[in-house]
Amino acid sequence: MTESRKPDIISRSDLRERIDNDSDLKLIEVLSKESYRESHLPGAVNIPGDRIRDTIDKVVRDRSDPVVVYCASPSCTASDRAAELLTELVYTHVYHYRGGKQHWKEGGLPVKSEMAAEPA
C-alpha cells in the first residue's frame, strides 16, 4: 500500500511570488460562484469544491503543473478537502493556501471582483 502524499501549505508571500512569476500556476478558489464573483485572488479560477472531481482536468491539463487551492479563511475547510482530493487524483504539485481570501486581504493584497458597481 502506498502512502498518500499530503498537500503542501503555501504562505501568503510565497503565493504572491508565484502569482507574479509562475505562468504554469493554477490558482483555484473552491467557494461558490457568487463568492468568487464578489472577490477572488488575481488569476484565480472558480471550481466549487463539489465540482473538483468533474472539472479539474479542464483547468489543469498537466498533472505536474503547480496547483494552489484556497477558500474564505483559515476556518474554512473546503480547500482542505479539495487539496486532499487533488493529491488522491495524482496531481503532483498541490499547495493549500490555508489563510484564504481573509488572510490575503489582511495582508493588504488586491482582490478582483466581477460584481457590477452600484450606481451612486
Chimera marker file (.cmm) of the C-alpha trace (Angstrom):
<marker_set name="trace">
<marker id="1" x="0.000" y="0.000" z="0.000" r="1" g="1" b="0" radius="0.5"/>
<marker id="2" x="1.421" y="3.392" z="-0.982" r="1" g="1" b="0" radius="0.5"/>
<marker id="3" x="1.252" y="6.327" z="1.363" r="1" g="1" b="0" radius="0.5"/>
<marker id="4" x="-0.783" y="9.231" z="0.052" r="1" g="1" b="0" radius="0.5"/>
<marker id="5" x="1.178" y="12.447" z="-0.360" r="1" g="1" b="0" radius="0.5"/>
<marker id="6" x="-0.087" y="15.403" z="1.661" r="1" g="1" b="0" radius="0.5"/>
<marker id="7" x="-0.638" y="18.793" z="0.005" r="1" g="1" b="0" radius="0.5"/>
<marker id="8" x="1.973" y="21.407" z="0.881" r="1" g="1" b="0" radius="0.5"/>
<marker id="9" x="0.981" y="24.556" z="2.741" r="1" g="1" b="0" radius="0.5"/>
<marker id="10" x="1.915" y="27.764" z="0.917" r="1" g="1" b="0" radius="0.5"/>
<marker id="11" x="2.433" y="31.093" z="2.661" r="1" g="1" b="0" radius="0.5"/>
<marker id="12" x="0.932" y="34.385" z="1.550" r="1" g="1" b="0" radius="0.5"/>
<marker id="13" x="4.336" y="35.742" z="0.462" r="1" g="1" b="0" radius="0.5"/>
<marker id="14" x="5.181" y="32.569" z="-1.483" r="1" g="1" b="0" radius="0.5"/>
<marker id="15" x="1.776" y="32.603" z="-3.152" r="1" g="1" b="0" radius="0.5"/>
<marker id="16" x="2.155" y="36.232" z="-4.168" r="1" g="1" b="0" radius="0.5"/>
<marker id="17" x="5.587" y="35.434" z="-5.634" r="1" g="1" b="0" radius="0.5"/>
<marker id="18" x="4.126" y="32.502" z="-7.588" r="1" g="1" b="0" radius="0.5"/>
<marker id="19" x="1.177" y="34.547" z="-8.880" r="1" g="1" b="0" radius="0.5"/>
<marker id="20" x="3.618" y="37.175" z="-10.135" r="1" g="1" b="0" radius="0.5"/>
<marker id="21" x="6.220" y="34.828" z="-11.612" r="1" g="1" b="0" radius="0.5"/>
<marker id="22" x="4.917" y="31.319" z="-12.357" r="1" g="1" b="0" radius="0.5"/>
<marker id="23" x="2.973" y="31.156" z="-15.611" r="1" g="1" b="0" radius="0.5"/>
<marker id="24" x="2.183" y="27.457" z="-15.039" r="1" g="1" b="0" radius="0.5"/>
<marker id="25" x="0.480" y="28.113" z="-11.687" r="1" g="1" b="0" radius="0.5"/>
<marker id="26" x="-3.186" y="27.184" z="-11.493" r="1" g="1" b="0" radius="0.5"/>
<marker id="27" x="-4.900" y="29.079" z="-8.665" r="1" g="1" b="0" radius="0.5"/>
<marker id="28" x="-8.317" y="27.709" z="-7.728" r="1" g="1" b="0" radius="0.5"/>
<marker id="29" x="-10.955" y="29.176" z="-5.447" r="1" g="1" b="0" radius="0.5"/>
<marker id="30" x="-13.175" y="26.359" z="-4.205" r="1" g="1" b="0" radius="0.5"/>
<marker id="31" x="-16.058" y="28.523" z="-2.948" r="1" g="1" b="0" radius="0.5"/>
<marker id="32" x="-19.400" y="29.194" z="-4.647" r="1" g="1" b="0" radius="0.5"/>
<marker id="33" x="-19.689" y="31.111" z="-7.905" r="1" g="1" b="0" radius="0.5"/>
<marker id="34" x="-21.291" y="34.006" z="-6.002" r="1" g="1" b="0" radius="0.5"/>
<marker id="35" x="-18.405" y="34.227" z="-3.555" r="1" g="1" b="0" radius="0.5"/>
<marker id="36" x="-15.910" y="34.118" z="-6.420" r="1" g="1" b="0" radius="0.5"/>
<marker id="37" x="-17.732" y="36.875" z="-8.308" r="1" g="1" b="0" radius="0.5"/>
<marker id="38" x="-17.733" y="39.055" z="-5.181" r="1" g="1" b="0" radius="0.5"/>
<marker id="39" x="-13.945" y="38.781" z="-4.771" r="1" g="1" b="0" radius="0.5"/>
<marker id="40" x="-11.122" y="36.426" z="-5.670" r="1" g="1" b="0" radius="0.5"/>
<marker id="41" x="-7.346" y="36.399" z="-5.780" r="1" g="1" b="0" radius="0.5"/>
<marker id="42" x="-5.771" y="37.701" z="-9.006" r="1" g="1" b="0" radius="0.5"/>
<marker id="43" x="-5.543" y="34.978" z="-11.631" r="1" g="1" b="0" radius="0.5"/>
<marker id="44" x="-7.810" y="32.560" z="-9.780" r="1" g="1" b="0" radius="0.5"/>
<marker id="45" x="-10.420" y="30.409" z="-11.455" r="1" g="1" b="0" radius="0.5"/>
<marker id="46" x="-13.507" y="29.148" z="-9.692" r="1" g="1" b="0" radius="0.5"/>
<marker id="47" x="-14.232" y="25.475" z="-9.176" r="1" g="1" b="0" radius="0.5"/>
<marker id="48" x="-16.611" y="24.920" z="-6.263" r="1" g="1" b="0" radius="0.5"/>
<marker id="49" x="-15.358" y="22.118" z="-4.029" r="1" g="1" b="0" radius="0.5"/>
<marker id="50" x="-18.137" y="19.723" z="-5.006" r="1" g="1" b="0" radius="0.5"/>
<marker id="51" x="-17.166" y="20.141" z="-8.695" r="1" g="1" b="0" radius="0.5"/>
<marker id="52" x="-13.404" y="19.494" z="-8.383" r="1" g="1" b="0" radius="0.5"/>
<marker id="53" x="-13.518" y="15.837" z="-9.410" r="1" g="1" b="0" radius="0.5"/>
<marker id="54" x="-15.619" y="16.562" z="-12.530" r="1" g="1" b="0" radius="0.5"/>
<marker id="55" x="-13.942" y="19.803" z="-13.626" r="1" g="1" b="0" radius="0.5"/>
<marker id="56" x="-10.276" y="19.911" z="-12.614" r="1" g="1" b="0" radius="0.5"/>
<marker id="57" x="-8.934" y="18.254" z="-15.778" r="1" g="1" b="0" radius="0.5"/>
<marker id="58" x="-10.455" y="21.070" z="-17.875" r="1" g="1" b="0" radius="0.5"/>
<marker id="59" x="-8.465" y="23.659" z="-15.892" r="1" g="1" b="0" radius="0.5"/>
<marker id="60" x="-5.288" y="21.734" z="-15.092" r="1" g="1" b="0" radius="0.5"/>
<marker id="61" x="-4.383" y="19.618" z="-18.087" r="1" g="1" b="0" radius="0.5"/>
<marker id="62" x="-0.893" y="18.653" z="-16.879" r="1" g="1" b="0" radius="0.5"/>
<marker id="63" x="-0.953" y="16.887" z="-13.500" r="1" g="1" b="0" radius="0.5"/>
<marker id="64" x="2.585" y="18.100" z="-12.812" r="1" g="1" b="0" radius="0.5"/>
<marker id="65" x="1.617" y="21.808" z="-13.007" r="1" g="1" b="0" radius="0.5"/>
<marker id="66" x="1.545" y="23.585" z="-9.649" r="1" g="1" b="0" radius="0.5"/>
<marker id="67" x="-1.993" y="23.910" z="-8.272" r="1" g="1" b="0" radius="0.5"/>
<marker id="68" x="-2.943" y="26.138" z="-5.333" r="1" g="1" b="0" radius="0.5"/>
<marker id="69" x="-6.379" y="25.856" z="-3.745" r="1" g="1" b="0" radius="0.5"/>
<marker id="70" x="-7.921" y="28.305" z="-1.291" r="1" g="1" b="0" radius="0.5"/>
<marker id="71" x="-11.240" y="29.270" z="0.236" r="1" g="1" b="0" radius="0.5"/>
<marker id="72" x="-12.563" y="32.038" z="2.506" r="1" g="1" b="0" radius="0.5"/>
<marker id="73" x="-10.478" y="31.919" z="5.680" r="1" g="1" b="0" radius="0.5"/>
<marker id="74" x="-8.343" y="29.701" z="7.919" r="1" g="1" b="0" radius="0.5"/>
<marker id="75" x="-11.508" y="28.195" z="9.420" r="1" g="1" b="0" radius="0.5"/>
<marker id="76" x="-12.936" y="27.221" z="6.011" r="1" g="1" b="0" radius="0.5"/>
<marker id="77" x="-12.386" y="23.518" z="5.296" r="1" g="1" b="0" radius="0.5"/>
<marker id="78" x="-13.434" y="23.388" z="1.629" r="1" g="1" b="0" radius="0.5"/>
<marker id="79" x="-9.876" y="23.946" z="0.446" r="1" g="1" b="0" radius="0.5"/>
<marker id="80" x="-8.553" y="21.244" z="2.814" r="1" g="1" b="0" radius="0.5"/>
<marker id="81" x="-10.839" y="18.708" z="1.174" r="1" g="1" b="0" radius="0.5"/>
<marker id="82" x="-10.043" y="19.966" z="-2.349" r="1" g="1" b="0" radius="0.5"/>
<marker id="83" x="-6.273" y="19.756" z="-1.772" r="1" g="1" b="0" radius="0.5"/>
<marker id="84" x="-6.570" y="16.207" z="-0.427" r="1" g="1" b="0" radius="0.5"/>
<marker id="85" x="-8.741" y="15.187" z="-3.374" r="1" g="1" b="0" radius="0.5"/>
<marker id="86" x="-6.232" y="16.588" z="-5.864" r="1" g="1" b="0" radius="0.5"/>
<marker id="87" x="-3.420" y="14.570" z="-4.301" r="1" g="1" b="0" radius="0.5"/>
<marker id="88" x="-5.633" y="11.468" z="-4.467" r="1" g="1" b="0" radius="0.5"/>
<marker id="89" x="-6.188" y="12.224" z="-8.168" r="1" g="1" b="0" radius="0.5"/>
<marker id="90" x="-2.388" y="12.194" z="-8.555" r="1" g="1" b="0" radius="0.5"/>
<marker id="91" x="-1.753" y="15.887" z="-9.119" r="1" g="1" b="0" radius="0.5"/>
<marker id="92" x="1.867" y="16.076" z="-8.036" r="1" g="1" b="0" radius="0.5"/>
<marker id="93" x="2.375" y="19.728" z="-7.004" r="1" g="1" b="0" radius="0.5"/>
<marker id="94" x="-0.645" y="20.606" z="-4.867" r="1" g="1" b="0" radius="0.5"/>
<marker id="95" x="-0.487" y="23.552" z="-2.465" r="1" g="1" b="0" radius="0.5"/>
<marker id="96" x="-3.019" y="24.714" z="0.059" r="1" g="1" b="0" radius="0.5"/>
<marker id="97" x="-3.280" y="28.410" z="0.898" r="1" g="1" b="0" radius="0.5"/>
<marker id="98" x="-4.872" y="27.867" z="4.274" r="1" g="1" b="0" radius="0.5"/>
<marker id="99" x="-5.415" y="31.572" z="5.060" r="1" g="1" b="0" radius="0.5"/>
<marker id="100" x="-7.743" y="32.077" z="2.119" r="1" g="1" b="0" radius="0.5"/>
<marker id="101" x="-9.205" y="35.376" z="0.985" r="1" g="1" b="0" radius="0.5"/>
<marker id="102" x="-9.387" y="36.722" z="4.532" r="1" g="1" b="0" radius="0.5"/>
<marker id="103" x="-5.635" y="36.316" z="5.133" r="1" g="1" b="0" radius="0.5"/>
<marker id="104" x="-4.829" y="37.673" z="1.658" r="1" g="1" b="0" radius="0.5"/>
<marker id="105" x="-6.874" y="40.842" z="2.278" r="1" g="1" b="0" radius="0.5"/>
<marker id="106" x="-5.423" y="41.249" z="5.795" r="1" g="1" b="0" radius="0.5"/>
<marker id="107" x="-2.016" y="41.444" z="4.110" r="1" g="1" b="0" radius="0.5"/>
<marker id="108" x="-3.237" y="44.424" z="2.091" r="1" g="1" b="0" radius="0.5"/>
<marker id="109" x="-3.107" y="42.477" z="-1.159" r="1" g="1" b="0" radius="0.5"/>
<marker id="110" x="-5.542" y="43.108" z="-4.016" r="1" g="1" b="0" radius="0.5"/>
<marker id="111" x="-8.534" y="41.013" z="-4.972" r="1" g="1" b="0" radius="0.5"/>
<marker id="112" x="-10.537" y="41.047" z="-8.184" r="1" g="1" b="0" radius="0.5"/>
<marker id="113" x="-14.307" y="41.353" z="-8.461" r="1" g="1" b="0" radius="0.5"/>
<marker id="114" x="-16.809" y="40.585" z="-11.172" r="1" g="1" b="0" radius="0.5"/>
<marker id="115" x="-19.682" y="42.377" z="-9.453" r="1" g="1" b="0" radius="0.5"/>
<marker id="116" x="-21.129" y="45.407" z="-11.210" r="1" g="1" b="0" radius="0.5"/>
<marker id="117" x="-20.561" y="48.625" z="-9.325" r="1" g="1" b="0" radius="0.5"/>
<marker id="118" x="-23.667" y="50.054" z="-7.703" r="1" g="1" b="0" radius="0.5"/>
<marker id="119" x="-24.795" y="53.365" z="-9.207" r="1" g="1" b="0" radius="0.5"/>
<marker id="120" x="-24.101" y="56.346" z="-6.961" r="1" g="1" b="0" radius="0.5"/>
<link id1="1" id2="2" r="1" g="1" b="0" radius="0.2"/>
<link id1="2" id2="3" r="1" g="1" b="0" radius="0.2"/>
<link id1="3" id2="4" r="1" g="1" b="0" radius="0.2"/>
<link id1="4" id2="5" r="1" g="1" b="0" radius="0.2"/>
<link id1="5" id2="6" r="1" g="1" b="0" radius="0.2"/>
<link id1="6" id2="7" r="1" g="1" b="0" radius="0.2"/>
<link id1="7" id2="8" r="1" g="1" b="0" radius="0.2"/>
<link id1="8" id2="9" r="1" g="1" b="0" radius="0.2"/>
<link id1="9" id2="10" r="1" g="1" b="0" radius="0.2"/>
<link id1="10" id2="11" r="1" g="1" b="0" radius="0.2"/>
<link id1="11" id2="12" r="1" g="1" b="0" radius="0.2"/>
<link id1="12" id2="13" r="1" g="1" b="0" radius="0.2"/>
<link id1="13" id2="14" r="1" g="1" b="0" radius="0.2"/>
<link id1="14" id2="15" r="1" g="1" b="0" radius="0.2"/>
<link id1="15" id2="16" r="1" g="1" b="0" radius="0.2"/>
<link id1="16" id2="17" r="1" g="1" b="0" radius="0.2"/>
<link id1="17" id2="18" r="1" g="1" b="0" radius="0.2"/>
<link id1="18" id2="19" r="1" g="1" b="0" radius="0.2"/>
<link id1="19" id2="20" r="1" g="1" b="0" radius="0.2"/>
<link id1="20" id2="21" r="1" g="1" b="0" radius="0.2"/>
<link id1="21" id2="22" r="1" g="1" b="0" radius="0.2"/>
<link id1="22" id2="23" r="1" g="1" b="0" radius="0.2"/>
<link id1="23" id2="24" r="1" g="1" b="0" radius="0.2"/>
<link id1="24" id2="25" r="1" g="1" b="0" radius="0.2"/>
<link id1="25" id2="26" r="1" g="1" b="0" radius="0.2"/>
<link id1="26" id2="27" r="1" g="1" b="0" radius="0.2"/>
<link id1="27" id2="28" r="1" g="1" b="0" radius="0.2"/>
<link id1="28" id2="29" r="1" g="1" b="0" radius="0.2"/>
<link id1="29" id2="30" r="1" g="1" b="0" radius="0.2"/>
<link id1="30" id2="31" r="1" g="1" b="0" radius="0.2"/>
<link id1="31" id2="32" r="1" g="1" b="0" radius="0.2"/>
<link id1="32" id2="33" r="1" g="1" b="0" radius="0.2"/>
<link id1="33" id2="34" r="1" g="1" b="0" radius="0.2"/>
<link id1="34" id2="35" r="1" g="1" b="0" radius="0.2"/>
<link id1="35" id2="36" r="1" g="1" b="0" radius="0.2"/>
<link id1="36" id2="37" r="1" g="1" b="0" radius="0.2"/>
<link id1="37" id2="38" r="1" g="1" b="0" radius="0.2"/>
<link id1="38" id2="39" r="1" g="1" b="0" radius="0.2"/>
<link id1="39" id2="40" r="1" g="1" b="0" radius="0.2"/>
<link id1="40" id2="41" r="1" g="1" b="0" radius="0.2"/>
<link id1="41" id2="42" r="1" g="1" b="0" radius="0.2"/>
<link id1="42" id2="43" r="1" g="1" b="0" radius="0.2"/>
<link id1="43" id2="44" r="1" g="1" b="0" radius="0.2"/>
<link id1="44" id2="45" r="1" g="1" b="0" radius="0.2"/>
<link id1="45" id2="46" r="1" g="1" b="0" radius="0.2"/>
<link id1="46" id2="47" r="1" g="1" b="0" radius="0.2"/>
<link id1="47" id2="48" r="1" g="1" b="0" radius="0.2"/>
<link id1="48" id2="49" r="1" g="1" b="0" radius="0.2"/>
<link id1="49" id2="50" r="1" g="1" b="0" radius="0.2"/>
<link id1="50" id2="51" r="1" g="1" b="0" radius="0.2"/>
<link id1="51" id2="52" r="1" g="1" b="0" radius="0.2"/>
<link id1="52" id2="53" r="1" g="1" b="0" radius="0.2"/>
<link id1="53" id2="54" r="1" g="1" b="0" radius="0.2"/>
<link id1="54" id2="55" r="1" g="1" b="0" radius="0.2"/>
<link id1="55" id2="56" r="1" g="1" b="0" radius="0.2"/>
<link id1="56" id2="57" r="1" g="1" b="0" radius="0.2"/>
<link id1="57" id2="58" r="1" g="1" b="0" radius="0.2"/>
<link id1="58" id2="59" r="1" g="1" b="0" radius="0.2"/>
<link id1="59" id2="60" r="1" g="1" b="0" radius="0.2"/>
<link id1="60" id2="61" r="1" g="1" b="0" radius="0.2"/>
<link id1="61" id2="62" r="1" g="1" b="0" radius="0.2"/>
<link id1="62" id2="63" r="1" g="1" b="0" radius="0.2"/>
<link id1="63" id2="64" r="1" g="1" b="0" radius="0.2"/>
<link id1="64" id2="65" r="1" g="1" b="0" radius="0.2"/>
<link id1="65" id2="66" r="1" g="1" b="0" radius="0.2"/>
<link id1="66" id2="67" r="1" g="1" b="0" radius="0.2"/>
<link id1="67" id2="68" r="1" g="1" b="0" radius="0.2"/>
<link id1="68" id2="69" r="1" g="1" b="0" radius="0.2"/>
<link id1="69" id2="70" r="1" g="1" b="0" radius="0.2"/>
<link id1="70" id2="71" r="1" g="1" b="0" radius="0.2"/>
<link id1="71" id2="72" r="1" g="1" b="0" radius="0.2"/>
<link id1="72" id2="73" r="1" g="1" b="0" radius="0.2"/>
<link id1="73" id2="74" r="1" g="1" b="0" radius="0.2"/>
<link id1="74" id2="75" r="1" g="1" b="0" radius="0.2"/>
<link id1="75" id2="76" r="1" g="1" b="0" radius="0.2"/>
<link id1="76" id2="77" r="1" g="1" b="0" radius="0.2"/>
<link id1="77" id2="78" r="1" g="1" b="0" radius="0.2"/>
<link id1="78" id2="79" r="1" g="1" b="0" radius="0.2"/>
<link id1="79" id2="80" r="1" g="1" b="0" radius="0.2"/>
<link id1="80" id2="81" r="1" g="1" b="0" radius="0.2"/>
<link id1="81" id2="82" r="1" g="1" b="0" radius="0.2"/>
<link id1="82" id2="83" r="1" g="1" b="0" radius="0.2"/>
<link id1="83" id2="84" r="1" g="1" b="0" radius="0.2"/>
<link id1="84" id2="85" r="1" g="1" b="0" radius="0.2"/>
<link id1="85" id2="86" r="1" g="1" b="0" radius="0.2"/>
<link id1="86" id2="87" r="1" g="1" b="0" radius="0.2"/>
<link id1="87" id2="88" r="1" g="1" b="0" radius="0.2"/>
<link id1="88" id2="89" r="1" g="1" b="0" radius="0.2"/>
<link id1="89" id2="90" r="1" g="1" b="0" radius="0.2"/>
<link id1="90" id2="91" r="1" g="1" b="0" radius="0.2"/>
<link id1="91" id2="92" r="1" g="1" b="0" radius="0.2"/>
<link id1="92" id2="93" r="1" g="1" b="0" radius="0.2"/>
<link id1="93" id2="94" r="1" g="1" b="0" radius="0.2"/>
<link id1="94" id2="95" r="1" g="1" b="0" radius="0.2"/>
<link id1="95" id2="96" r="1" g="1" b="0" radius="0.2"/>
<link id1="96" id2="97" r="1" g="1" b="0" radius="0.2"/>
<link id1="97" id2="98" r="1" g="1" b="0" radius="0.2"/>
<link id1="98" id2="99" r="1" g="1" b="0" radius="0.2"/>
<link id1="99" id2="100" r="1" g="1" b="0" radius="0.2"/>
<link id1="100" id2="101" r="1" g="1" b="0" radius="0.2"/>
<link id1="101" id2="102" r="1" g="1" b="0" radius="0.2"/>
<link id1="102" id2="103" r="1" g="1" b="0" radius="0.2"/>
<link id1="103" id2="104" r="1" g="1" b="0" radius="0.2"/>
<link id1="104" id2="105" r="1" g="1" b="0" radius="0.2"/>
<link id1="105" id2="106" r="1" g="1" b="0" radius="0.2"/>
<link id1="106" id2="107" r="1" g="1" b="0" radius="0.2"/>
<link id1="107" id2="108" r="1" g="1" b="0" radius="0.2"/>
<link id1="108" id2="109" r="1" g="1" b="0" radius="0.2"/>
<link id1="109" id2="110" r="1" g="1" b="0" radius="0.2"/>
<link id1="110" id2="111" r="1" g="1" b="0" radius="0.2"/>
<link id1="111" id2="112" r="1" g="1" b="0" radius="0.2"/>
<link id1="112" id2="113" r="1" g="1" b="0" radius="0.2"/>
<link id1="113" id2="114" r="1" g="1" b="0" radius="0.2"/>
<link id1="114" id2="115" r="1" g="1" b="0" radius="0.2"/>
<link id1="115" id2="116" r="1" g="1" b="0" radius="0.2"/>
<link id1="116" id2="117" r="1" g="1" b="0" radius="0.2"/>
<link id1="117" id2="118" r="1" g="1" b="0" radius="0.2"/>
<link id1="118" id2="119" r="1" g="1" b="0" radius="0.2"/>
<link id1="119" id2="120" r="1" g="1" b="0" radius="0.2"/>
</marker_set>
